[in-house]
Amino acid sequence: MKRIVNGRGSGKTQKLIEFAAIRGLPIFAANPQDIYMKALLMGYKDVKVYTYSFLLQNEEEFEDKHYLIDDLELFARYCAPGYLDGYTLAVD
């Protein structure tokens, strides 16, 4: 699993877009339009970007497929709005 961990504005999403383009994987994000526009500016016109809700509403379609999540913490909050009070994350 590819983990891209760094501070705000450090190029995490850019690295994710590059990884998606190389591997042909879709990205699920809170703001897919922003990521798609960034991908276009980077020269990647074939990167597929969808909303978190699209993934959750079409779980069966992606059940046995590989994909990428932009901002995993935000995705976790999206899945359990108002209920997620904490989590652990190993830094390996």
Secondary structure as a PSIPRED ss2 file (coil, helix, strand):
# PSIPRED VFORMAT (PSIPRED V4.0)

   1 M C   1.000  0.000  0.000
   2 K C   1.000  0.000  0.000
   3 R C   1.000  0.000  0.000
   4 I C   1.000  0.000  0.000
   5 V C   1.000  0.000  0.000
   6 N C   1.000  0.000  0.000
   7 G C   1.000  0.000  0.000
   8 R C   1.000  0.000  0.000
   9 G C   1.000  0.000  0.000
  10 S C   1.000  0.000  0.000
  11 G C   1.000  0.000  0.000
  12 K H   0.000  1.000  0.000
  13 T H   0.000  1.000  0.000
  14 Q H   0.000  1.000  0.000
  15 K H   0.000  1.000  0.000
  16 L H   0.000  1.000  0.000
  17 I H   0.000  1.000  0.000
  18 E H   0.000  1.000  0.000
  19 F H   0.000  1.000  0.000
  20 A H   0.000  1.000  0.000
  21 A H   0.000  1.000  0.000
  22 I H   0.000  1.000  0.000
  23 R H   0.000  1.000  0.000
  24 G C   1.000  0.000  0.000
  25 L C   1.000  0.000  0.000
  26 P C   1.000  0.000  0.000
  27 I E   0.000  0.000  1.000
  28 F E   0.000  0.000  1.000
  29 A E   0.000  0.000  1.000
  30 A C   1.000  0.000  0.000
  31 N C   1.000  0.000  0.000
  32 P H   0.000  1.000  0.000
  33 Q H   0.000  1.000  0.000
  34 D H   0.000  1.000  0.000
  35 I H   0.000  1.000  0.000
  36 Y H   0.000  1.000  0.000
  37 M H   0.000  1.000  0.000
  38 K H   0.000  1.000  0.000
  39 A H   0.000  1.000  0.000
  40 L H   0.000  1.000  0.000
  41 L H   0.000  1.000  0.000
  42 M C   1.000  0.000  0.000
  43 G C   1.000  0.000  0.000
  44 Y C   1.000  0.000  0.000
  45 K C   1.000  0.000  0.000
  46 D C   1.000  0.000  0.000
  47 V C   1.000  0.000  0.000
  48 K C   1.000  0.000  0.000
  49 V E   0.000  0.000  1.000
  50 Y E   0.000  0.000  1.000
  51 T E   0.000  0.000  1.000
  52 Y H   0.000  1.000  0.000
  53 S H   0.000  1.000  0.000
  54 F H   0.000  1.000  0.000
  55 L H   0.000  1.000  0.000
  56 L H   0.000  1.000  0.000
  57 Q H   0.000  1.000  0.000
  58 N C   1.000  0.000  0.000
  59 E H   0.000  1.000  0.000
  60 E H   0.000  1.000  0.000
  61 E H   0.000  1.000  0.000
  62 F H   0.000  1.000  0.000
  63 E C   1.000  0.000  0.000
  64 D C   1.000  0.000  0.000
  65 K C   1.000  0.000  0.000
  66 H C   1.000  0.000  0.000
  67 Y C   1.000  0.000  0.000
  68 L E   0.000  0.000  1.000
  69 I E   0.000  0.000  1.000
  70 D C   1.000  0.000  0.000
  71 D C   1.000  0.000  0.000
  72 L H   0.000  1.000  0.000
  73 E H   0.000  1.000  0.000
  74 L H   0.000  1.000  0.000
  75 F H   0.000  1.000  0.000
  76 A H   0.000  1.000  0.000
  77 R H   0.000  1.000  0.000
  78 Y H   0.000  1.000  0.000
  79 C H   0.000  1.000  0.000
  80 A C   1.000  0.000  0.000
  81 P C   1.000  0.000  0.000
  82 G C   1.000  0.000  0.000
  83 Y C   1.000  0.000  0.000
  84 L C   1.000  0.000  0.000
  85 D C   1.000  0.000  0.000
  86 G C   1.000  0.000  0.000
  87 Y C   1.000  0.000  0.000
  88 T C   1.000  0.000  0.000
  89 L C   1.000  0.000  0.000
  90 A C   1.000  0.000  0.000
  91 V C   1.000  0.000  0.000
  92 D C   1.000  0.000  0.000
